[in-house]
């Protein structure tokens, strides 16, 4: 008897069951020309992989302007759960005190000052500085933790417009995957030949906490996204459709801008359009910095561990419908079998000349506090 393909993935309005193959988009993006529904996980450091699923179930999701996250009347859709045993499992996370950070407060604040010295020297204008939190979470009976169970916890306690997850055990043919995200940020949408990106810059607990520094940083990154899109879009079609829009999420408010443009016809008709799109836009501008290449150099020098899926891309590509929705993988957990099994979560802040080191550290704490508490066995305190 042939075993059914294992694994599942879910997003707003979409669930997929049974991963049948995985590819590396950096070298095999042309495979998307064959069609299929693919779930994408991109590491910040550059590797972007995709898993094709055998069965896909969809429910209607509004894509009009009123349905945009943060718009009046908007509410996050619930998880479209796959009918698997994982969907009914309980979530038992790490102990709250087991989380450790790749940088402590002193190390992070020293890195902020180093970035300010790079800005003073004219090397960069802004750098996103991140750290990775990890806690032991062993496999149970050799099986991955129940990803959908964590997804349900996050969906209830921290609903997000681009929430989703993927769990693929993997075998000798298919790479394993385990990501659960409550991302509020659109990295790249593709529909009707139009590319859209909505970078977030500016975070506070209440609107009055947003500052002139937040606005300036958002405009800076919006301009970087606009430049990235111009590399693959028709001249004259790239536009900022929303600038400095206030969006509210559980416990946080953000400034969000939206940039869109029409994909160039020669890119769309190429045998490998996704290769060109990712080369132009990856990694996401909002979680790297400006200028992007210089910011990536500074990140490589200052951050002690790789970010992995955090700050990469997570979402789906429907190669048959020529549609895609990829989020920036922030507010995102991932699990790997290293060191007996580790659950990981990243948090960061955008550093500019106007940054105060202690305040930037506190922003990383603010972004992590609620989600780490939800994923832990009890309340989490930094």
C-alpha positions in Angstrom: 0.0 0.0 0.0 1.4 3.4 -1.0 1.5 5.9 1.8 -0.3 9.2 1.3 1.9 12.3 1.0 2.5 13.8 4.4 2.5 17.4 5.6 0.1 20.4 5.6 0.1 24.1 5.3 -2.5 26.8 5.9 -2.9 30.5 5.2 -5.9 32.9 5.1 -8.4 31.3 2.8 -6.2 28.4 1.8 -5.2 25.0 3.2 -3.0 22.5 1.5 -2.4 18.8 2.3 0.2 16.3 1.2 3.6 17.7 0.2 4.8 15.8 -2.9 8.1 17.6 -3.8 10.4 20.4 -2.7 12.7 22.6 -4.8 15.3 25.3 -4.3 13.9 28.5 -6.0 17.4 29.9 -6.4 18.2 27.2 -9.0 14.8 25.7 -9.9 12.3 28.5 -10.1 11.6 27.5 -13.7 9.8 24.4 -12.2 6.9 26.7 -11.3 6.1 26.9 -15.0 4.8 23.3 -14.6 2.0 24.7 -12.4 0.8 23.6 -8.9 0.4 25.2 -5.5 3.7 25.9 -3.8 4.4 26.9 -0.2 7.5 29.1 0.1 9.9 29.4 3.0 12.8 31.8 2.4 15.8 32.1 4.8 17.0 35.7 5.3 20.4 34.6 4.3 19.3 33.8 0.8 18.0 30.2 0.4 14.4 30.1 -0.7 12.6 26.8 -0.9 9.2 25.7 -2.1 7.0 22.7 -1.5 4.3 21.6 -3.9 1.2 20.2 -2.4 -1.2 17.6 -3.8 -4.5 18.9 -2.4 -5.6 22.5 -2.0 -8.8 23.8 -0.5 -9.8 27.4 -0.8 -12.4 29.7 0.8 -13.3 33.2 -0.4 -11.2 36.0 1.0 -12.0 39.6 0.1 -9.2 41.4 -1.7 -10.8 44.8 -2.1 -9.6 47.9 -0.3 -11.9 47.6 2.6 -10.5 44.2 3.4 -6.9 45.5 3.8 -5.4 44.9 7.3 -6.1 47.9 9.5 -9.0 49.1 7.4 -12.3 49.8 9.2 -14.2 46.6 9.9 -11.2 44.4 9.1 -10.7 41.3 11.3 -8.1 38.6 10.8 -9.5 35.4 9.3 -9.2 32.3 11.3 -7.0 29.4 10.4 -8.3 27.2 7.7 -7.3 23.9 9.4 -6.3 20.8 7.5 -8.1 17.7 8.5 -5.1 16.0 10.2 -4.3 14.6 13.6 -2.0 17.6 14.1 -5.1 19.9 13.9 -6.5 18.3 17.1 -3.3 18.1 19.1 -2.7 20.3 22.2 0.1 22.8 22.2 2.6 22.4 25.0 5.4 24.9 24.5 8.7 25.5 26.2 8.9 26.7 29.8 8.8 30.5 30.0 12.3 30.7 31.6 13.9 28.4 29.0 14.2 31.1 26.3 17.6 32.4 25.7 18.7 35.3 23.3 21.5 35.3 20.8 22.3 38.8 22.2 21.7 40.1 25.7 20.8 43.8 26.3 24.4 45.0 26.6 25.5 43.2 23.4 22.5 44.5 21.5 22.9 48.1 22.6 26.6 47.9 21.7 25.6 46.8 18.2 23.2 49.7 18.0 26.1 52.1 18.7 28.2 50.4 16.1 25.5 50.9 13.5 25.3 54.6 14.5 29.0 54.9 13.8 28.5 53.3 10.4 25.8 55.9 9.7 28.1 58.7 10.9 30.7 57.4 8.4 28.2 57.5 5.6 28.2 53.8 5.0 24.5 53.2 5.7 21.3 55.2 6.6 19.4 52.5 8.4 20.0 48.9 9.5 17.5 46.4 10.9 19.2 44.8 13.9 17.8 41.4 15.1 18.3 38.7 17.6 17.0 35.2 17.8 15.4 33.6 20.9 15.6 29.9 21.3 14.1 27.3 23.7 14.3 23.5 23.9 11.3 21.7 22.5 12.1 18.0 21.9 10.4 15.9 19.3 7.8 13.6 20.8 8.2 10.0 19.6 10.4 11.2 16.8 7.6 13.4 15.4 7.7 17.2 14.9 5.7 19.3 17.3 2.1 20.0 16.3 2.4 23.1 14.2 -1.3 23.7 13.7 -1.8 23.6 17.5 0.6 26.5 17.9 -1.1 28.2 14.9 -4.4 28.0 16.7 -2.9 29.5 19.8 -1.5 32.4 17.9 -4.7 32.9 15.8 -6.7 33.2 19.0 -4.3 35.4 20.9 -2.6 37.4 18.1 -4.6 37.3 14.9 -2.7 38.6 11.9 -3.5 39.2 8.3 -0.8 36.9 6.9 -0.9 34.2 9.5 -0.1 30.6 8.4 2.1 27.7 8.8 3.7 24.6 7.3 4.7 21.3 8.7 6.4 18.7 6.5 8.2 15.8 8.2 10.5 15.3 5.2 12.1 12.2 3.8 14.9 11.3 1.4 13.1 13.2 -1.4 11.4 16.1 0.3 13.0 18.6 2.6 11.5 19.0 6.1 9.7 22.2 7.0 8.2 23.7 10.3 7.1 27.3 10.4 4.2 29.0 12.2 3.8 32.7 11.5 1.6 35.6 12.8 3.0 38.1 10.3 1.3 41.4 9.8 3.5 42.4 6.8 3.1 41.7 3.1 6.5 41.2 1.4 5.1 40.5 -2.1 1.6 40.0 -3.5 1.1 39.1 -7.2 -2.3 39.2 -8.9 -3.4 40.2 -12.4 0.1 41.0 -13.4 0.6 43.5 -10.6 3.2 43.3 -7.8 2.4 44.8 -4.4 4.6 45.2 -1.2 3.6 46.8 2.1 6.6 47.5 4.3 6.1 48.1 8.0 8.4 50.6 9.8 7.3 52.3 13.0 6.0 50.3 16.0 4.5 51.4 19.3 1.9 50.3 21.8 -0.4 53.3 21.0 -0.6 55.7 18.1 0.8 58.6 20.3 4.0 56.5 20.8 4.9 56.8 17.1 7.6 59.4 16.5 9.1 61.5 13.7 11.9 59.0 13.6 9.4 56.3 12.8 7.9 58.3 10.0 11.3 59.1 8.5 12.3 55.5 8.7 9.1 54.3 7.0 9.6 56.8 4.1 13.2 55.7 3.7 12.3 52.0 3.4 9.3 52.8 1.2 11.6 54.4 -1.2 13.9 51.4 -1.1 11.0 49.1 -1.9 10.0 51.4 -4.7 13.5 51.2 -6.2 13.4 47.4 -5.9 10.1 47.1 -7.7 11.3 49.3 -10.5 13.8 46.6 -11.4 11.1 44.3 -12.6 8.1 46.5 -13.2 7.0 48.5 -16.2 8.5 52.1 -16.2 6.1 54.6 -14.8 3.8 52.0 -13.2 5.4 51.9 -9.7 3.4 54.0 -7.2 3.0 54.5 -3.5 -0.7 53.8 -3.0 -0.7 54.3 0.8 1.9 56.2 2.8 2.3 56.1 6.5 -1.0 54.3 7.1 -1.7 53.5 10.7 -2.6 49.9 11.3 -3.6 48.4 14.7 -2.8 44.9 15.8 -3.1 43.2 19.2 -1.0 45.3 21.6 0.8 47.1 18.8 0.3 49.8 16.2 2.4 50.2 13.0 3.1 52.6 10.3 2.6 50.8 6.9 3.1 52.0 3.4 2.0 50.2 0.2 3.9 50.2 -3.1 2.6 48.6 -6.3 3.7 48.2 -9.9 2.9 46.2 -13.1 5.3 43.4 -13.8 7.2 43.9 -17.0 5.9 41.7 -19.8 9.3 40.3 -20.6 9.7 39.2 -17.0 6.2 37.7 -16.9 6.8 35.7 -20.1 10.3 34.5 -19.1 10.8 30.9 -18.3 11.9 31.9 -14.8 10.0 35.0 -13.7 10.3 34.2 -10.0 14.0 34.0 -10.3 14.1 37.6 -11.6 11.5 38.8 -9.0 13.4 37.3 -6.0 16.7 38.6 -7.3 15.3 42.1 -7.5 13.5 42.2 -4.1 15.1 39.6 -1.8 15.7 39.8 1.1 12.8 42.2 2.1 13.9 45.8 2.3 12.0 46.5 5.6 14.1 44.0 7.5 17.5 44.7 5.9 18.2 48.4 5.6 19.4 51.1 3.3 21.4 50.9 1.1 20.5 47.2 1.1 23.9 45.8 0.3 25.7 47.9 2.8 23.1 47.1 5.4 23.5 43.4 4.8 27.2 43.7 5.3 26.7 45.3 8.7 24.1 42.7 9.7 26.6 39.9 8.8 29.2 41.5 11.0 27.0 42.2 14.0 24.5 39.4 14.4 26.0 36.3 16.0 23.7 33.7 14.5 21.8 33.3 11.2 18.2 34.6 11.1 17.0 31.6 9.2 13.3 31.9 8.2 13.0 35.0 10.4 12.9 38.1 8.2 12.8 35.9 5.1 9.7 35.1 3.1 6.8 32.9 4.0 3.6 32.3 1.9 2.4 30.7 -1.3 2.6 30.8 -5.0 -0.3 29.5 -7.1 1.5 28.8 -10.4 -1.7 27.9 -12.2 -3.6 31.0 -11.2 -0.5 33.3 -11.5 -1.1 34.6 -8.0 1.1 34.8 -4.9 1.0 36.1 -1.3 4.4 36.1 0.5 4.7 37.7 3.9 7.8 39.0 5.6 8.5 36.2 8.1 8.3 38.4 11.2 6.3 37.4 14.3 7.3 33.9 13.2 8.3 30.7 15.0 10.3 27.9 13.4 11.4 24.5 14.8 14.4 22.4 13.9 15.8 19.1 15.3 19.2 20.6 16.2 20.4 20.2 19.8 17.5 17.8 20.6 14.9 20.1 19.2 14.7 23.9 19.4 11.8 26.3 18.9 13.1 29.7 17.7 11.7 33.2 17.3 13.3 36.4 16.0 12.8 40.0 17.1 14.5 43.2 15.9 14.3 46.9 15.4 15.3 49.4 12.7 18.3 51.5 13.7 18.9 55.0 12.4 21.0 57.9 13.6 18.2 59.0 15.8 18.1 55.7 17.6 18.5 55.4 21.4 20.1 52.1 22.2 18.0 51.3 25.3 14.8 52.2 23.5 15.6 49.9 20.5 16.3 47.0 22.9 12.9 47.7 24.5 11.3 47.6 21.1 12.6 44.1 20.5 11.2 43.1 23.9 7.9 44.6 23.0 7.6 42.8 19.7 8.5 39.4 21.4 6.7 39.6 24.7 3.1 38.7 23.7 4.0 36.0 21.2 6.6 34.3 23.4 4.1 34.2 26.2 1.5 32.6 23.9 4.0 29.9 22.7 5.3 29.2 26.2 3.9 27.0 28.9 3.0 30.1 31.0 3.5 33.8 31.2 6.8 35.1 29.8 8.7 38.0 31.3 11.8 39.4 29.7 
